Every structure is written in C-alpha cells, then in structure tokens.
Amino acid sequence: MATFLDVTGLQYFTSIFVFLFVWIVVFAVLTMIKLLGENKFVNAMIGLLLAIFALLSPIATSVVASIAPFVAVLFLFIILMSAVSKLLTGADVSAYPALTNVLWMFIIIIVIVGAGFAGLSLAKGLSQ
C-alpha cells in the first residue's frame, strides 16, 4: 500500500527537479543583483542555458541534488525569519546587513560541503 511517506518514486524526477532548481536560482540571483541589466528575458535565457549545462553534467546534477534540500530549508527559514521580523520590528531582513551576510555564508558552506560529499560519493561509485 502506498503511503504519503513513500517517496521512492521521486528519484525518477531528480533531473527535472535539478533543472528547475538551477534555472530558478540563477534567474532569481541575476534579477536580484542586476548584473546584466533590467531585461528579464536575458536573465531567463542565461538561467535556462546554465540549467541545461547542469543537467548534462552528472557531477553537477549530483551536487545540486545533494544540496537542494538544505538550500530549500534555508530559504524557508529566511522567509519565516522575514515574516517574524516584519511582525515584531516592522523591518524586513534587508534592514539587517549582518544577518544577510551570515545567511550568504550558510549558503556558501552548504554548497562547499554538498559538493564535497557529492564528489566523494561519485568517486566511490566510479572506483567500484
């Protein structure tokens, strides 16, 4: 009998999740920092190309698949923290630059550790 906790069928959709995750994150970052200007089409196309490149590389796919849950939990934490700070102080998270720096450091640490573990597991799988 299938239950709600039986998510083994989701492993077949890993490549789709990785593709969407990379596309959305790259588009959001490029839109936020305005590196290429205000044109959202250019940002979306660069995100699409990077998502395709990430999908074609098994190393990038395994790295993104291993770090995506942790980054999603961190983003959820940021959203909840923003709502609480808006409720209690009237200012959102952007009013606290030290906090945003700490959150960026957490994202960088998650990416480095996730890439290390994904690289180790990929190297272990290739040696067997």
N, C-alpha and C positions, 0 to 999 in steps of 0.2 A: 504494500500500500504506500502510495506517495504521500509524504508529509511536507509541511512548509519548510522544514529544516533540511530536506533532501535537495541540495543544490548541486549535485554532481553533474547534472546536465548543462550547467552554465559553463563548464570548461570548453565546450564546443564553440562558445561565443566569445572566447578570450580575445581573439584577433579583432572582432568588431568593437569590443569594449576598449581595447588599446587604441585603435584607430580614432574612435570618438573622443577618448580622453586626451590624446595628443592634440587633435585638431582644436578642441575647445580650449585647452590650456594655452596653446600657442596663440590662438586668436585673442583670448582674453588678455594675455600679457602684452601682446603687440598693441591692442586697443588701449590698454591702461597706460603704457609708457609712451605711446605715440611716437615710436621710433621711425615709422615710415609715413607719418602724417595722419590726417584725419580720414583717409579713404579706407572704408571698412572692407571693400572688395579686395584690395591688395592684401590686407591683413588676413582675410579669409582664404585667399589663394595660397599665401605662404604657409598658413596653418595646414591647409589641405596637402600641399606638397611635403611638408615635414611629417605629416601623419602617414602619407603613403610610403615615405622613406623609412619611417619607424616600423611600418607593417612589413616591409620587405626584408628587414634585418631580424633574424631570430634572436640576436643578442639584445637589441633594443626592445623587442617585443617582450622578452622575459624580464628585462629590467623594469619596464613600465608596468607589466602585470604584477610584479612583486611590490612596487612602491605605491601603486594606485590606491589600495585600501587605506594606507596610512595617510596619504595626502588628502583623501576624501574625509577621513576622520578629523584631520587638522582643519580643513575648510569648514566642516560642520562646527568645530569648536570656535573658529573665528566668527562665524555667523551668530552663534549663540552669545559669544562674548560681546559682539557689537550690539546685539539687542539688549543685553543686560546693561551695558554701559550707557546706551541711549536712554534706557528707562531710568537708571539711577542718577546719572550725572547730566543728561541732556546732550552729551557729546558722543560722537561715534569713535571708533577705534583710530581713525586717522588723526584725531587730536592728541594721540599718544605716540610720538615717533619712536620712542624707545621700545614700546611694545611691538610695533610693526617690524623693527629690526630683529627682535627676538623671534618673531614668527617666521621671518625670512631665514634666520639661522636654523630654525627647526626644519624648514623645508629643505635647505641645503644638506643638513645632516641626514634626513630621511633619504634623499637621493643618493648620497655617497654610500650609506650603509646598505641600501637596497641594491645599488649597483654592485657592491662588493659581494653580497650574498648571492645575487643572481649570477655573477661571474664565477663564483665558486661552484655553484650547483651546475652551471653549464660546463665548466671544466671537468667536474667529476663525472658528468654524463658522457663527455667525449672520451675520457680515459678508459671507460669501461667497455 
